[in-house]
Amino acid sequence: MKLKEIDRTAMQAWSPAQQHPIYLAAGTSAQQLDATFSTNAALEIFELDLADTTLDMKSCGTFSSSHRYHKLVWGPHGMSSEEHPCGVLIAGGENGNVILYDAAKIIAGDSDVVIAQNDKHTGPVRALDVNSFQANLVVSGGNESEIYIWDLNNFDSPMTPGPKSQPLEDISSVAWNRQVQHILASASPSGRASVWDLRKNEPIIKVSDHSNRMHCSGLAWNPEVATQLVLASEDDRMPVIQMWDLRFASSPLKVLENHTRGVLAIAWSLADPELLLSCGKDNRILCWNPNSGEVLYELPTSTQWCFDIQWCPRNPAVLSAAAFDGHVSVYSIMGGSCDGQRQKQADQLTSSFGNLDPFGTGQTLPPLQLRQPAVQQSTVMPLKKPPKWIRRPVGASFAVCSSYTKPSPLLVTRHKQYISLLKTKASEQHQLS
């Protein structure tokens, strides 16, 4: 179900899980133009207010930028020390620059919001990721196999994870491992992915598809299994998502096939490892169970491709998708009604007419009355099974009668403890009471 919508052609980034209220940053996307052919660029922050039933999101701050962005991430660096109360926005520019913004200053309306900037890359910075163990570490990827590790406390001197991979090619995706802090992975459009160990300063393993048709557009690590990752293919001849296990890296562990055209972006839920999002050129957004290969949910989308999709870190049921039609949409995977979206379209049509007097009668027209068809409310069904964050981690049920009490097995995460059958006479129960 669609919750909110922003009329922007922009890259997006959610505020960190520690941040409340929830914000969504939108930076003008590089190599894209809207219907006005405007060359202006901006970095904006919107607040997600689910108590507001309209589709509009409140703008909390805007910074007019001279850069357009290929990638945008929002890290929690500085939040614990109050140096940056809302964290740091890291942007990858089209001219090889990595820029740090103070999110709190953008919200406050300050003009001096840039913390630091570095032009180390020789081409566009298309890949960024923040280390989940050390928030001051950021990895970036660009042209000619360039990968840099940035320390936000010493931003002038980036490090490299090792020698450049050969042959030189663009880096389309980078990602830190979710279980081991010194492991990261990078992927290129050729379909090759490299796993780097920062302690050894070299790649420790490389995986690639033998068909040579894997045009890699996305990379994500399993949130719980340290050796598993997924790669997405943008090639229309091979619109698949491959799941790899580095313990058996000779071939993919599983191949997810449901898209009919190339996959443009993927996102793995940190709250539930059985939820994997993908969006493709077939105008579809799918939610998979990567372990079984089953499609659990398909979001109702527009007729335009979505090029970026992300989970909200603080509210695990919420996600956002940026499309080429100039909209950033916020959805919920828990189902609901679509009537709010139709009402917004009706309101826009009404406001476009206003109080015009096209017949010269000298009287203003009443508000436009749109005929509503007598149909049932359109609803979007939720996931086929409850996600991990709303399942009962512990369950017990008791049946009490005059002769005995029988509890069911008590389920505890990672352990199973069973309660034995207890037989108690009603008279004994009365005496104990």
C-alpha positions, 0 to 999 in steps of 0.5 A: 500500500502506498503511504506517501509520495514526493514529486522529485526525480531524486536519489533517496536515503532514510535516516538512521534507526536511532533518529526520531522522527523518521526522515527521508532525504532526497537529492537531485539525481544525476543524468536525469532531467524532469519535464521542465528541463531544469538544471537546478539541484537540491538536497531536501529532507522530508518527515514521515508522519504516518498520522497524516492520512494524505500522501504528501510529506512535510518538507523539513529543510532544503539545501540548494546544491551545485551537485547532482548525485548518483548515490546517497546514504545516511549514517549515524556518525556523530549522533552519540556525541551530539556533534551531528545530532541527526547524523551525516549524509554522504553523497556520491557526485557526478564529478568524482566527489564524495560530500558530507552534509550535516543533516541537522543543519539542513533541517535547521535551515543553515547555509553552511551544511557541508562538513567536508568534500573530497574529489579523490575519484576520477569519475562518478561515484555510483556506490556508497555504504556505511559500516554497521559496526563503525559508523565513521567508516564509509566505502565508495566505488567509482570508475576504473576499479576505484574503491576507497575506504573513508574515515569520517574523522580523517576525511582527507586521507582515504585508504584502499582495500587492496590493488585495483582489480584487473581489467579496470572497470566501473564499480556498480555496487559496494557493501559491508558485511553485516556480521564481520566488520572488516569484510566488504564486497564490490561488484561491477557491470561485467558480473564479477564480484570481489570480496575484500578482507581489510586485514589482508588488504587484498581480495580473498575470493571472486565470484562470477557467472559462467554465462557472461550475461550477468550485468550486475546492478545490485549487491547485498549481504545476508543480514544473518549468514556472513557467507551469503550474498545476492547479486542482481542482473540488469540484463534483459536476457538474464533478469535474475537474482543470484544467491551465492554462498562463499563456502561453495562459490563455484556456482550460485546457491539459488537463482530467483527468477520472476522478473521479465526484464532486467533487475535495477536494484535490490534491498535485503531487510535487516529486520527479517532475512526472509524479505528481499526487495527487487525492482526491475524494468518490468515496472514491478517491485517484488518481495522475495523469500530468498531462502525458498525463492518464493515471491511473498508480495508484489507492490502496486506500482506505476507504469515507470521503472523504479531505479532505487529501493530501500527499507526504512531502518526504524520502521521495518514495514516501510520502504521507499522506491524512486522511479523515473516518472519523477516520484519517490513513493513510500509503501507499507508491506502490511497491506491496506487501502488504495483509496487515499491515492485516488483521492489525491488525484481527485483533489489535484483535478479539483484544484486545477479548475479552482473557481474559474468562471468559463461561461462569464456568468459572473458567479464562481463555480462550486467545487468540482464534483467527481462522480464516484463509482459504486465499487468496493474499496480496493485493498492490497493484501499483506504478506503471505506470512507475518514478518519476523518482527511481529511473530511471537518469539515465545508461545505457550497455551494452556487448557484448564479443566477439572482434572488436568492442566496441559501446556503446549511446547514453549518455543524460545529463540534458538532453543526449545524447552518443553513443559511436561504434562502436569496432572492436578486434581481439582481438589488439590488446586483448590487447596493450593489456592 
